Amino acid sequence: MAAREIRMDAAQGVIVQGWRSSEDGLFLRVRGQDAELRLVCICGRGHWIVHENDSEKGAALLLICHHCGARGTFPMERVRASVPRP
Protein backbone atom coordinates (compact mmCIF):
# COMPACT_ATOMS: atom_id res chain seq x y z
CA MET A 1 0.00 0.00 0.00
CA ALA A 2 1.42 3.37 -1.00
CA ALA A 3 1.85 6.04 1.67
CA ARG A 4 -0.66 8.86 1.66
CA GLU A 5 0.81 12.20 0.59
CA ILE A 6 0.31 15.34 2.63
CA ARG A 7 1.35 18.85 1.60
CA MET A 8 3.50 20.75 4.05
CA ASP A 9 0.97 23.59 4.32
CA ALA A 10 -1.77 21.09 5.22
CA ALA A 11 0.38 19.29 7.80
CA GLN A 12 0.47 22.08 10.38
CA GLY A 13 -0.40 20.80 13.84
CA VAL A 14 0.81 17.23 13.34
CA ILE A 15 2.97 15.62 16.01
CA VAL A 16 5.81 13.58 14.48
CA GLN A 17 6.55 10.28 16.22
CA GLY A 18 9.25 9.19 13.78
CA TRP A 19 10.55 9.72 10.28
CA ARG A 20 12.60 8.10 7.54
CA SER A 21 14.10 9.39 4.34
CA SER A 22 14.43 7.36 1.14
CA GLU A 23 14.86 7.97 -2.57
CA ASP A 24 11.06 8.27 -2.71
CA GLY A 25 10.95 11.17 -0.25
CA LEU A 26 10.44 11.91 3.44
CA PHE A 27 8.01 9.69 5.33
CA LEU A 28 6.55 10.69 8.69
CA ARG A 29 4.94 8.61 11.40
CA VAL A 30 2.34 10.96 12.84
CA ARG A 31 0.27 10.71 16.02
CA GLY A 32 -3.24 9.51 15.19
CA GLN A 33 -2.33 7.99 11.80
CA ASP A 34 -2.03 4.25 11.18
CA ALA A 35 0.16 4.59 8.08
CA GLU A 36 3.17 6.72 7.20
CA LEU A 37 2.61 10.02 5.42
CA ARG A 38 4.85 11.19 2.56
CA LEU A 39 5.52 14.91 3.03
CA VAL A 40 5.27 17.01 -0.14
CA CYS A 41 6.40 20.64 -0.38
CA ILE A 42 4.22 23.49 -1.63
CA CYS A 43 6.33 23.37 -4.81
CA GLY A 44 5.25 19.76 -5.38
CA ARG A 45 8.60 18.13 -4.62
CA GLY A 46 9.29 15.69 -1.81
CA HIS A 47 13.00 15.82 -0.98
CA TRP A 48 14.09 17.54 2.20
CA ILE A 49 17.10 18.57 4.23
CA VAL A 50 16.21 17.30 7.71
CA HIS A 51 17.48 18.35 11.13
CA GLU A 52 16.31 17.20 14.54
CA ASN A 53 16.46 19.78 17.31
CA ASP A 54 16.15 18.75 20.95
CA SER A 55 15.95 21.50 23.54
CA GLU A 56 14.37 22.22 26.90
CA LYS A 57 11.26 23.39 25.03
CA GLY A 58 10.95 19.99 23.35
CA ALA A 59 12.05 18.14 20.27
CA ALA A 60 11.33 19.43 16.77
CA LEU A 61 11.88 18.29 13.20
CA LEU A 62 13.27 21.15 11.08
CA LEU A 63 12.84 20.80 7.31
CA ILE A 64 14.09 22.67 4.26
CA CYS A 65 12.85 21.76 0.78
CA HIS A 66 15.83 20.68 -1.30
CA HIS A 67 14.24 22.25 -4.40
CA CYS A 68 12.72 25.62 -3.43
CA GLY A 69 14.06 26.26 0.09
CA ALA A 70 10.66 26.36 1.81
CA ARG A 71 10.97 25.68 5.53
CA GLY A 72 8.84 23.84 8.03
CA THR A 73 9.02 22.90 11.69
CA PHE A 74 7.07 20.10 13.32
CA PRO A 75 7.04 19.14 17.00
CA MET A 76 8.32 15.64 17.73
CA GLU A 77 7.04 13.31 20.38
CA ARG A 78 9.88 11.96 22.48
CA VAL A 79 9.85 9.20 25.04
CA ARG A 80 12.01 10.17 27.97
CA ALA A 81 13.10 7.79 30.68
CA SER A 82 12.21 9.06 34.10
CA VAL A 83 15.05 8.98 36.57
CA PRO A 84 14.06 8.33 40.17
CA ARG A 85 15.17 11.01 42.58
CA PRO A 86 17.25 9.94 45.58
C-alpha positions as CSV (number, residue, x, y, z in Angstrom):
1,M,0.0,0.0,0.0
2,A,1.4,3.4,-1.0
3,A,1.8,6.0,1.7
4,R,-0.7,8.9,1.7
5,E,0.8,12.2,0.6
6,I,0.3,15.3,2.6
7,R,1.3,18.9,1.6
8,M,3.5,20.8,4.0
9,D,1.0,23.6,4.3
10,A,-1.8,21.1,5.2
11,A,0.4,19.3,7.8
12,Q,0.5,22.1,10.4
13,G,-0.4,20.8,13.8
14,V,0.8,17.2,13.3
15,I,3.0,15.6,16.0
16,V,5.8,13.6,14.5
17,Q,6.6,10.3,16.2
18,G,9.2,9.2,13.8
19,W,10.6,9.7,10.3
20,R,12.6,8.1,7.5
21,S,14.1,9.4,4.3
22,S,14.4,7.4,1.1
23,E,14.9,8.0,-2.6
24,D,11.1,8.3,-2.7
25,G,10.9,11.2,-0.2
26,L,10.4,11.9,3.4
27,F,8.0,9.7,5.3
28,L,6.6,10.7,8.7
29,R,4.9,8.6,11.4
30,V,2.3,11.0,12.8
31,R,0.3,10.7,16.0
32,G,-3.2,9.5,15.2
33,Q,-2.3,8.0,11.8
34,D,-2.0,4.3,11.2
35,A,0.2,4.6,8.1
36,E,3.2,6.7,7.2
37,L,2.6,10.0,5.4
38,R,4.8,11.2,2.6
39,L,5.5,14.9,3.0
40,V,5.3,17.0,-0.1
41,C,6.4,20.6,-0.4
42,I,4.2,23.5,-1.6
43,C,6.3,23.4,-4.8
44,G,5.3,19.8,-5.4
45,R,8.6,18.1,-4.6
46,G,9.3,15.7,-1.8
47,H,13.0,15.8,-1.0
48,W,14.1,17.5,2.2
49,I,17.1,18.6,4.2
50,V,16.2,17.3,7.7
51,H,17.5,18.4,11.1
52,E,16.3,17.2,14.5
53,N,16.5,19.8,17.3
54,D,16.2,18.7,20.9
55,S,15.9,21.5,23.5
56,E,14.4,22.2,26.9
57,K,11.3,23.4,25.0
58,G,10.9,20.0,23.4
59,A,12.0,18.1,20.3
60,A,11.3,19.4,16.8
61,L,11.9,18.3,13.2
62,L,13.3,21.2,11.1
63,L,12.8,20.8,7.3
64,I,14.1,22.7,4.3
65,C,12.9,21.8,0.8
66,H,15.8,20.7,-1.3
67,H,14.2,22.3,-4.4
68,C,12.7,25.6,-3.4
69,G,14.1,26.3,0.1
70,A,10.7,26.4,1.8
71,R,11.0,25.7,5.5
72,G,8.8,23.8,8.0
73,T,9.0,22.9,11.7
74,F,7.1,20.1,13.3
75,P,7.0,19.1,17.0
76,M,8.3,15.6,17.7
77,E,7.0,13.3,20.4
78,R,9.9,12.0,22.5
79,V,9.9,9.2,25.0
80,R,12.0,10.2,28.0
81,A,13.1,7.8,30.7
82,S,12.2,9.1,34.1
83,V,15.1,9.0,36.6
84,P,14.1,8.3,40.2
85,R,15.2,11.0,42.6
86,P,17.3,9.9,45.6
